[in-house]
Amino acid sequence: MQLTRSQKFFYLCLAFLIGIVLGEFVHLSFFSFLLCCFLAFLIMALLKLNRFLFIVLIVLVFGLLWRNLFFPIDSINNISHYNDQTITFTGLVSAEPDVRIDSQKLTIAVREYQGKVLVKTLQYPEYSYGDLLSIKCKLQKPEPIEDFRYDKFLERDGIYSVCYNPSIKKIAGGQGLYIYELIIKLKKGIEKRINSTISEPQAALLGGILLGSRRGLPAKLTDEFNRVGITHIIAISGYNITIIVSVLMTLAKSLYINRKKVLWFIVPSLILFVVLTGMSASVVRATIMGLLVVVAGHVGRKASPKNILMAAAAVMALLNPRIILWDAGFQLSFLATCGLMFLSPKLKKYFVHVPEKFGLQENLTSTFSAIIMTLPLILFNFKRLSIIAPVANLLVLPTIPLAMFLGFIQILVACLSQTLGQIVAWFTWAVLAYVVKIVDLLSSFSWSAINMQIGLLGLIIGFVPIIIIICRKSKVANSVGA
């Protein structure tokens, strides 16, 4: 069978990603890579195989080799070499500190050695991005915590050493990238405006929705969000980005924005969202996946959405191959985007009786598509099934764009006058109070969520009916909504 260029591109990207996955379990040197290439060429020549098959094999082996290059090398120049030893080193706070109730976590880019260290210390004194610190502590190798692969979770960011209760001395400040320091200052300024114009827990909830910040959110409310399955609106790990894109597309349609101009409406909105959340790697990756929904709809049949999706995944894996198996945010983003692209068109016929007014039909279809597509992975990773999630998402999600819009206006007005900002905040508070009330009510049902643990086999089996639904009767849609 003669393959089209589009099909060849898809299989090459797929081969690279499969190679990345195999690279987690098979270690390959550069010499072995060359040997594999030679053997593949020899087999192709002897068996007279298709030349494209040879290229696919080479790309697969290259993906395997590429993953191997990102494993840490045990040398005296690498900070992880000194795990289980007490040493003193200097390093830069290379990311915004993760501040908790009684502690803070600092990602330190070490100066004397290669690599990073995650340092956990007391909440005070506070440290900021760009601080240059002298640190003395006992380094430890990250270990799994029960069923959670904490070591792999840190590995995705290139961290192979952790340090608890260190002795820290600040050497200097302002040593980071100037533009990133400005973004963090902007984020803190926005948080200050929010806290000065609206009361808790609505202030913390608005901070979570706009900035991905969960610092002040009460533990009880966080658990309730988990139970009803809408944590994605306050934890920007990727699941919610595709929903936001879908809502923005519906809003663009309501405003009669031409399809050819929809990119000029949605892309700046998402860029602003990424900047306000601090431009973390997970949010950037999630936003790219969400933008694919827009791009796929924009190009129509000029390009295959599945190729765009695979190309994005391949590029992200090229930049950081560790995310494929160990970044739940990336996985949820990828699957939710697949749901919107390929599952949503299949489910539309089940929602034909839902009114199209206010984008209700579109939002409901998108919500169910994302929930169904990500459900097996959520059960595999988080071991909890939220029975009431569809109802919760239906009741809450339509209010999120309004809350974001009012919150944005509230912040802008508060920059001019705190009193006027507080007046606008009344409306924001009312919307967020509705969200809190719905979450509190739905989570009160004893059956709202059940613990359910599935293994790798269960994960695979869970995707079988979803794939059957997508592939039934017609080939994978070539455009969103096709």
C-alpha positions in Angstrom: 0.0 0.0 0.0 1.3 3.4 -1.0 1.5 5.8 1.9 0.7 9.5 1.5 3.2 12.2 2.8 0.8 12.9 5.6 0.7 9.3 6.6 4.5 9.0 6.4 4.9 12.0 8.6 2.5 10.6 11.2 4.4 7.2 11.4 7.8 8.9 11.7 6.6 11.0 14.7 5.0 7.9 16.2 8.2 5.9 15.7 10.2 8.7 17.5 7.8 8.7 20.4 7.8 4.9 20.7 11.6 5.1 20.7 11.5 7.6 23.6 9.3 5.2 25.6 11.6 2.2 24.8 14.5 4.3 25.9 13.2 4.3 29.5 13.9 0.6 29.6 16.7 0.0 27.1 20.0 1.7 27.4 21.8 2.4 24.1 25.2 3.9 23.4 26.1 5.9 20.3 28.2 3.0 19.0 25.2 0.7 19.5 23.0 3.2 17.6 25.4 3.1 14.6 25.4 -0.7 14.8 21.6 -0.8 14.8 21.5 1.5 11.8 24.0 -0.8 9.9 22.0 -3.9 10.8 18.7 -2.3 9.8 20.2 -1.3 6.4 21.6 -4.8 6.0 18.2 -6.4 6.7 16.5 -4.0 4.4 18.9 -4.9 1.6 18.7 -8.6 2.1 15.0 -8.8 2.4 14.4 -6.0 -0.1 12.2 -4.2 2.4 10.6 -0.8 1.7 13.0 2.1 2.1 10.5 4.0 4.3 10.4 1.1 6.7 14.1 1.4 7.1 13.7 5.2 7.9 11.1 4.4 10.5 13.4 1.9 12.2 16.2 4.5 12.2 13.9 7.2 13.7 12.7 4.7 16.4 16.3 3.8 17.4 17.2 7.5 17.4 14.3 8.2 19.8 15.7 5.4 22.0 19.1 6.9 21.9 17.8 10.5 22.5 16.1 9.4 25.7 19.3 7.7 26.9 21.2 11.0 26.5 19.1 12.6 29.2 19.9 10.0 31.9 22.4 11.5 34.5 26.0 10.6 34.2 27.7 9.6 37.4 30.8 11.8 37.4 32.5 14.1 39.9 31.2 17.0 37.8 27.5 16.1 38.5 25.9 17.2 41.7 24.0 13.9 42.0 27.4 12.1 42.4 27.5 13.5 45.9 24.2 12.1 47.1 24.3 10.7 50.7 27.1 13.2 51.4 27.1 16.6 53.3 28.6 19.3 51.1 28.6 23.0 50.6 27.7 24.5 47.2 26.5 27.8 45.7 23.4 27.9 43.5 20.8 30.1 41.9 17.1 29.9 42.7 16.1 29.1 39.1 12.3 29.0 39.5 9.7 30.7 41.5 9.8 29.2 45.1 7.0 26.8 45.9 5.7 28.3 49.2 3.6 26.2 51.5 2.0 26.8 54.9 5.1 25.9 56.9 7.8 25.5 54.3 9.2 26.5 50.9 10.8 24.4 48.2 13.6 26.0 46.1 14.8 24.7 42.8 18.6 25.4 42.8 20.7 25.4 39.7 24.2 24.6 41.1 27.1 26.7 40.1 30.1 24.4 40.9 28.6 21.3 39.4 26.2 20.2 36.7 22.6 19.6 37.7 19.9 20.9 40.0 18.9 20.3 43.7 15.5 20.6 45.2 15.9 22.3 48.6 13.2 22.2 51.3 13.6 24.8 54.0 11.5 26.8 56.5 9.0 29.4 55.2 11.1 32.2 56.6 13.3 33.9 55.6 11.7 34.1 52.2 13.7 33.6 49.0 13.0 34.7 45.5 13.8 33.7 42.0 17.3 35.0 41.1 18.7 34.7 44.6 22.3 33.4 44.7 22.7 31.2 47.8 25.4 29.3 49.6 23.9 26.0 50.9 25.3 23.4 53.2 23.3 20.2 53.5 23.2 16.4 53.1 22.2 15.5 49.6 19.8 12.6 49.1 18.5 10.7 46.1 14.8 11.2 45.6 12.8 8.1 46.4 9.2 6.9 45.5 6.6 7.8 48.1 4.3 4.8 48.4 2.8 4.5 44.9 3.9 7.9 43.8 7.1 7.9 41.7 8.5 11.1 43.3 11.9 10.4 41.9 10.5 10.4 38.3 8.4 13.4 39.1 11.5 15.4 39.9 13.5 13.7 37.1 11.3 15.4 34.5 12.8 18.7 35.5 16.3 17.3 35.6 16.4 17.0 39.4 18.3 14.0 40.9 19.2 15.4 44.3 17.1 16.7 47.2 18.1 18.4 50.4 16.1 19.0 53.7 16.7 21.4 56.5 19.8 23.0 55.0 22.0 25.9 56.3 21.5 28.7 53.8 23.3 32.0 53.4 22.1 34.6 50.8 25.0 35.9 48.7 23.1 38.2 46.3 19.8 38.8 44.7 18.6 39.7 41.2 20.9 37.2 39.4 18.2 35.6 37.3 16.7 36.5 33.9 15.4 40.1 34.0 12.3 39.4 32.0 11.3 36.4 34.2 11.8 38.5 37.3 9.4 41.1 35.8 6.8 38.4 35.1 7.0 37.1 38.7 6.7 40.7 40.1 3.7 41.2 37.8 2.2 37.9 39.2 2.8 39.0 42.8 1.3 42.4 42.1 -1.8 40.8 40.7 -2.1 38.5 43.8 -1.8 41.7 46.0 -4.7 43.4 44.1 -6.8 40.3 44.4 -6.3 39.9 48.1 -7.0 43.6 48.8 -10.3 43.6 46.9 -12.0 40.3 47.7 -12.3 38.1 50.8 -11.3 34.5 51.3 -11.8 31.8 50.1 -12.9 33.5 46.9 -9.6 35.4 46.7 -7.6 32.2 46.8 -10.0 30.6 44.3 -9.6 33.5 41.9 -5.8 33.3 42.3 -6.0 29.7 41.4 -8.2 30.3 38.3 -6.2 33.2 37.0 -2.7 32.4 38.1 -2.6 28.7 39.0 -1.8 29.7 42.6 -3.2 27.4 45.4 -1.2 29.0 48.2 -4.2 30.3 50.2 -6.8 27.7 49.3 -8.1 25.9 52.4 -7.3 22.2 52.6 -11.0 21.3 53.0 -12.0 23.2 49.9 -9.1 21.6 47.9 -10.3 18.1 48.9 -13.8 19.0 47.9 -12.6 20.1 44.4 -10.8 16.7 44.2 -14.0 14.8 45.1 -16.2 16.5 42.5 -13.5 16.3 39.8 -12.9 19.9 39.0 -9.4 20.4 40.4 -8.3 21.3 36.9 -9.8 24.9 37.2 -7.4 25.7 40.1 -4.4 23.5 39.2 -3.1 24.4 35.7 -1.6 21.1 34.8 -3.0 21.0 31.3 -6.4 19.4 31.7 -8.2 22.7 31.9 -6.3 24.5 29.1 -8.2 22.6 26.4 -11.5 23.4 28.0 -10.5 27.1 28.2 -9.7 27.0 24.5 -13.0 25.4 23.7 -14.9 28.1 25.7 -12.9 30.8 24.0 -13.8 29.4 20.6 -17.4 29.4 21.6 -17.1 33.0 22.8 -15.4 34.0 19.5 -18.3 32.4 17.6 -20.8 34.3 19.8 -19.0 37.5 19.0 -19.3 36.7 15.3 -15.5 36.6 14.9 -14.6 35.2 11.5 -13.1 31.7 11.5 -10.0 33.0 9.7 -9.5 35.6 12.5 -10.2 33.4 15.5 -6.4 32.8 16.0 -6.0 36.6 16.5 -8.5 36.4 19.3 -7.5 33.2 21.1 -3.7 33.2 20.7 -3.2 36.6 22.5 -5.7 35.5 25.2 -3.7 32.3 25.9 -0.3 34.1 25.8 -1.6 36.5 28.4 -2.8 33.6 30.5 0.6 31.9 30.3 2.4 35.1 31.3 0.1 35.7 34.2 0.7 32.1 35.5 4.4 32.6 35.6 5.3 30.8 32.3 6.0 27.5 34.1 7.1 24.7 31.7 3.9 22.6 32.5 1.6 25.5 31.7 3.5 26.3 28.5 3.3 22.7 27.3 -0.4 22.5 28.2 -1.1 25.8 26.3 0.6 24.5 23.2 -1.5 21.4 23.3 -4.6 23.6 23.7 -3.6 25.8 20.8 -3.6 22.7 18.6 -7.4 22.6 18.9 -7.5 26.2 17.4 -4.9 25.5 14.8 -6.6 22.2 13.7 -9.9 24.0 13.3 -8.2 27.0 11.5 -6.4 24.9 8.9 -9.5 22.8 8.2 -8.6 20.1 5.7 -5.3 21.7 4.6 -3.5 19.8 7.3 -4.3 16.7 9.4 -5.1 17.5 13.1 -3.6 14.2 14.1 -0.3 15.1 12.4 -0.3 18.5 14.2 -0.9 16.7 17.5 1.8 14.1 16.9 4.3 16.8 15.7 3.7 18.8 18.9 4.3 15.8 21.0 7.4 14.9 19.1 8.8 18.4 19.4 8.1 18.4 23.2 9.8 15.0 23.5 12.7 16.3 21.6 13.1 19.2 24.0 12.5 17.0 27.1 12.0 13.3 26.5 11.3 12.7 30.2 7.8 14.2 30.0 6.4 11.4 27.9 6.1 8.8 30.8 6.5 11.0 33.9 4.6 14.3 33.3 1.0 13.7 34.2 0.2 17.3 33.1 1.5 16.6 29.6 -0.3 13.3 29.4 -3.6 14.9 30.5 -3.2 17.8 28.0 -2.4 15.4 25.2 -5.4 13.1 25.9 -7.8 16.0 26.5 -6.8 17.5 23.2 -7.3 14.1 21.5 -10.8 14.1 23.1 -11.7 17.5 21.7 -10.3 16.6 18.3 -11.4 13.1 17.7 -14.0 12.0 20.4 -16.1 15.2 20.5 -17.3 14.8 16.9 -18.4 11.3 17.7 -20.3 12.4 20.8 -22.2 15.3 19.3 -25.1 13.1 18.1 -25.8 12.3 21.8 -26.2 16.0 22.6 -28.4 17.2 19.7 -31.3 17.9 22.0 -29.2 20.1 24.3 -29.8 23.9 23.5 -27.0 25.6 21.5 -27.7 28.9 23.3 -24.7 30.2 25.3 -22.6 27.5 23.8 -24.2 24.9 26.1 -24.2 22.1 23.6 -20.6 22.7 22.6 -19.3 23.0 26.1 -21.1 19.9 27.3 -19.8 17.9 24.4 -16.3 19.1 25.0 -16.5 18.5 28.7 -17.6 14.9 28.3 -15.0 14.3 25.6 -12.2 15.4 27.8 -13.5 13.6 30.9 -13.9 10.3 29.0 -10.6 10.5 27.2 -8.6 11.2 30.4 -10.6 8.9 32.8 -8.4 5.8 32.5 -5.2 7.9 33.1 -6.8 9.7 36.1 -7.8 6.4 37.7 -4.3 5.0 37.0 -2.5 8.0 38.5 -4.9 9.4 41.2 -6.9 6.3 42.1 -10.2 8.1 42.6 -13.3 8.1 40.5 -15.5 11.1 40.8 -19.1 9.9 40.1 -20.4 13.4 40.1 -17.7 15.0 37.9 -19.9 15.4 34.8 -22.6 17.3 36.7 -20.0 19.4 38.6 -18.3 20.3 35.3 -21.6 21.2 33.7 -22.6 23.4 36.6 -19.2 25.1 37.2 -17.3 25.3 33.9 -19.7 27.8 32.2 -19.1 30.3 35.0 -15.3 30.1 34.8 -14.9 32.4 31.7 -17.2 34.9 33.5 -15.2 34.7 36.7 -12.0 35.1 34.7 -13.4 38.1 32.8 -14.7 39.8 36.0 -11.5 39.0 37.9 -9.4 40.6 35.1 -11.6 43.8 35.1 -11.4 43.8 38.9 -7.6 43.8 38.9 -7.4 46.5 36.2 -9.8 48.7 38.1 -8.1 48.0 41.5 -4.8 49.4 39.9 -6.6 52.7 39.5 -8.7 52.7 42.7 -9.0 50.0 45.4 -12.5 51.2 46.3 -13.7 50.8 42.7 -11.9 47.5 42.5 -13.8 46.3 45.6 -17.1 47.3 43.9 -16.3 45.2 40.8 -15.2 42.4 43.2 -18.7 42.1 44.5 -19.8 40.6 41.1 -16.7 38.4 41.0 -17.3 37.3 44.6 -20.9 36.3 43.7 -19.8 34.1 40.8 -17.1 32.4 42.9 -19.4 32.0 45.8 -21.7 30.1 43.5 -18.8 27.8 42.5 -17.9 27.2 46.2 -21.5 26.5 47.1 -21.9 24.0 44.2 -18.7 22.2 45.1 -19.6 22.1 48.8 -23.1 20.7 48.0 -22.0 18.1 45.5 -19.0 16.9 47.6 -21.3 16.4 50.6 -22.8 13.3 49.0 -21.1 10.2 50.3 -21.3 8.6 46.8 -19.8 11.6 45.0 -16.4 9.9 44.7 -15.1 6.4 45.2 -11.6 5.1 45.5 -10.7 2.9 42.5 -7.2 1.6 41.7 -6.3 0.2 38.3 -2.9 -1.1 37.2 -1.2 -0.9 33.8 -3.4 -3.6 32.3 -6.5 -1.7 33.5 -5.1 1.5 31.9 -4.7 -0.2 28.6 -8.1 -1.9 28.7 -9.7 1.4 29.7 -8.6 3.0 26.4 -9.8 0.1 24.2 -13.6 1.1 24.1 -12.6 4.8 23.6 -10.4 3.9 20.6 -13.2 1.7 19.2 -15.7 4.7 19.5 -13.2 7.0 17.7 -12.5 4.5 14.9 -16.0 3.2 14.4 -17.8 3.9 11.0 -15.3 6.5 9.8 -11.6 7.2 9.9 -10.2 9.7 12.4 -11.7 13.1 11.5 -9.5 15.3 9.5 -10.7 18.4 11.1 -12.2 19.4 14.4 -15.9 19.0 14.3 -15.7 17.0 11.0 
